[in-house]
Amino acid sequence: MLGDPVRGLVRPANKSAEFAGASRPGDLVLTGALHASLPVTENMSVHAEFAHIGGITAAFTS
């Protein structure tokens, strides 16, 4: 995000018109990860807490 989360949206928005056309109301824009990726293995569980909205747990099984 380079110090400003808007930067993660401005470049894709500008490029979308160049490659795929303008975005429309209701379109979902994914700007990328806010954290480094985490390697997971079978039977591993990962929990994340988010301020003001709660948490989520993912369990990886075969």
N, C-alpha and C positions, 0 to 999 in steps of 0.2 A: 504494500500500500504506500510505501515511501513517505510515511508521515501524514498522509491524507487519504481516507478511504474513497473519496470521490475520484481520485486518480485511477483506481481500479475499474471504474465505470466509464470514464471519459474516453479512453483510447478505444475500447471495444465498441462504444457507441459511434465514434467517428469512423472506425473501420467497417462497421456493419453496412453503412450506406455504400461504401466502396465495393464490398464483396457480395452482400446478400440483400441489399435494400434496407430501407429504414425500418426500425422497430415499430411495433404497433402497441397501443394500449393493451395491457394484459400479458405482453410477452415477458418471459422469465429470462433474466440476464444473470449468468453465472460468471463472476469475475475471477474465479480461481481460489485456491486454498489460502487460508489465513494462517496456516501452520504447516510446518514440514510434514511430509508423509511419515507414517509409522508402519514399519513392517509388522505383519501379523502372522500368527501360526495357528494350526489347528488347535481347538480347545482353548483358545485365548479369548479373553473378554476385555473390552475397553469401555471405560466410562468417561463421559465429558460433562462438565457442569457449565452452564451459561448463566451469567448474572441476570437476575430479574425474570428468567423464563424457565429455569429448572435444568434437569439433566437428561441424558440419554445413555443407554448401555447397548453395545453391540457384542454379540457372542458369535464366534467363528467356529463352526463345526463342519465335519465332512458330510 
